[in-house]
């Protein structure tokens, strides 16, 4: 896979909103678009100073909700990958799975096709990628790892958020600007990798089972092989500000857990 030179992430010291460059993209037979994410190295998780900032954003301080974002540690993504430009939409889910999960009112809206599919468990997301992989002769599909997801959400930034907090509403549907309802994908600004809704609109499942961090440098971490808890990332239209940093982690009880605010996006891999 070729990667645009403009996407080389050579520094961990970016402090402002990065410029969005023209990304290499592909479209599959279902009409799903994917963006080329380059290999690179980044700092995963949060620093003590960032955790203090997040605590300040909470109406009621709760260290337990964010303590598993530390310690911050170096992670290398050794290979580039194709990541969905948006969350999987209801139209894409219906085309592949022939079912309509989630609240009925989401399926009768005029814009139903471009809403992110929700009320999907981790297991349901795995069923989707398995079926899509069988339908597609060129690519197989999977959920992104937790490290891949955060790397893509940061898009070259090592700050608490890849944009100033006061500008977050330009990039994300969250409780403050969403009217407490979900919106069609790609109706906010993309991040510096050209990805939409990495923060907000719908939570996104990642492939990993939940585990705590340590300070060891990792290469392509994929999480533990055993464990009941699964992880969702990115926040949703129903979330307050403090749940919207790229490092925020939300562990859930099992692979069958479903919420009306949770969907997913997928990675495409050449067969």
N, C-alpha and C positions, 0 to 999 in steps of 0.2 A: 504493500500500500504506500502510495506517495503522500508526502506531507508538505504543505506549504511552508517555505522558509520563514514566512512572517509569523508562523505559529511556534517557533522554537522558544521555549520558556527558559531563558538563560539566567534569570535572576530571581531570587526570593525576596527582593527588596522593593517590589512594586507597591506604591502606596496610594495611587489614584486610580480612577476608573480607566481601565485599559481600552484602547481603540479596538473596535470590532473590525477584523480583516475578512476579506472574502475567503471563506473556507472551502476546502474540497468537500464535495457532498456526493451522495449516491441516493438513488430512489429504488426501492424494491418493487416487486410486482403487486403489492398491496397498496402502494402509494405512500409508504412510510419513507421519510427522509432521514438520512444519517449524516453526521458531520465527522470529519477526520480529526481525531484528537491526537496530538503528537506525543511521543514519549517524553519523559522529563522527570524531575525530582522536585518534591515540595515538602513543606512542613505540615503534617497532619495533626489536627486537634487544636486546642487552645492554650494560650499562656495564662499564668495566674492573673496578669493584668487584664487580659481580655475577659476572663471569667468575672472579674470585679465589675467590668463595664456591663456585662449581661445581668449580673445581680442588680445593678442600679436600674436597669430597664424593667425589672419585674415589679409588679404592684405589691406582691408579697414575696419577700426573699425566700428562695428555696434552693440551697446549695445542692441538694440531692439530684435535682433535675439536670444539672450541668457538670457535676464533678467527674463524670466518665469521659469528658472531652480532653482530660489531661492524663498523663503528661503529653505535651507536644513532642512529636518525634519525626525524624526524616523518613520519607518513603520514596522509593524509586519506582516509577512506572516504566518498565524496560521496553515495552513495545507500544506503538500507536494502536488505536482502536477506533472503530466506527460506533458512535453513540447517537441514539435517536435525537433528532433536532428538537422534538417535543415529547411530552408524555404520550403514551398510547391513547388514541381517541376512541370514543364510543363507536364511530363508524368502522375503524380498523378492527376493534374487538369483535363487532358483529360480523364482519366479513370473514374473520378467521374462526370464531367460536360458535357463531349462530345462536348466541344467547344475549340477554339484556340485563346484566347485573346492575344493582344499585337502585336508587329511588326512581319510581315510575315517572315522576315529574321531570327528571333529567332527560328522559327519552321522548317526551312530547314537546319539548321546547323547539322553537324554530331553528335554533342553532345546535341541535342535539349532536349532529355529526362531528363537530369540532370541539365538543366538551371532552375533557379527559375522562376516561372510563374509571369508575371508582367502585367501592365495595368489592374490591378484589383482594383476596388473601394472597400471601406469599405462594401458597400451593397453586392457586388459580393462575398467578403470573407464570409459574413454571409450566403449567399446562398450556398456556398460550404460546410460550416460546418453543415448546416441544412440537406443537401442531404447526406453528408457522415454519419451523425448520423443515418439517416434512413437505410442506406445500411449496417451498422455495428451492429451486434446483441450484441456485448460486450461493446461497448463504445459509448458515445456521445461526441461531439466536440464543441469547442468554441475558440474564440480568447483570448489570455492572457490579463489580465488587464494591465494597464500601470505600476502599481507597480510590478506585477509579472514579467513583461518583464525586467524592470530595475534591479530587484533583480537577475534574471537569467543572465543578461548581465554582471553584476558586479562580479558574481560568487565568492563572499567573499571579494572582494576588496573595499576599501573605498577611493581609490585615484581617480584622474581625469579620468584615464583609468586603466583597470586591468592589463596593461603591460606598460613598458616605451614607450613613444611616438615613439622613434626611432625603436622600435620593432613591431609597429602596423602593418606594411606591412606583417609580418609573419602570422598574424591572420585575416587580413581583406583585401578585394579587395576595393581599393579606387582610386581616380583619379591619385594619384602618381604612382601606380604600376599596374593598371588594363588595360592600353592602352585605357581607356575610353570605355570599353565594359564589359558586364556581363560575368561571368564565371560559370562553373558548381559548384554546391553546394559542400561543404566539400573538397575543394581543398586548403584551408589554414588550419592553426593549430586550434584545438578546444580550447575553454576556459576551465577553471578549473572544470566546471560542465560537460564537454564533449559535449558542444553545438558548432555547426559550424556557422559561418557567422552572429553571433549576431551583429557584427559591419561590415558594408560594404556589397557589392554585390547587395542586394536589400533592399530598405526601407521596413519596416514591420508595417502593421496596428496593433494597439491594440484595445481593446474593448471599451475603455472609450470615452466619450465625453470630449472635452477640458474644463479645468478649471485652475485657478491660484492656486498656493500653499499657504498654511499658515504654521505656525510653530507647529501646533498641532500634537501630535503623533497619528498615524492612525493604525487601525487593518484591514487588507484585504480591503483597499479602492477600490472602483469600479467606481469612477467618478460620476458626476452629472447625474440625470435622464433625464434632458432636455438640449437642446443645439444643434446647427447645426454643429459646428465644430467637426472634428474627428482628431485623432492623429496618426502620424506615427513615428517610432523610428528606430535608428540604422545606418542611412546613407546608401549610395550606392556606386557602382563603380564609379559614377560620382561626388562624394563628395570630397571637400578639407578636410584637417586635422581637422579644427575647428568644423566640423559637426559630428565628430566621437567619442565623449565621450558618455558613456552610459546614461548620464543625458540629452543629447541634445534632445529637443522636437520640432517637426514640426507640428503645427496645420494647418489643411486644411479646405477649406470653407464648404464642405458638405460631406455627406456619399456617394455621387455619383462621387466625384473627382477621376480621374484616371491619373496615370503617367506611363511612360514606364520604370521607375526605381523603382516602388513600387509593392511589393508582400506581403506575410504574412507567419507566421507559426502558428500552432494551438496547443491547449491543449486537451488532451484526458482524459475523466472522465468515470469511470466505471459506467455502468447503474445499 
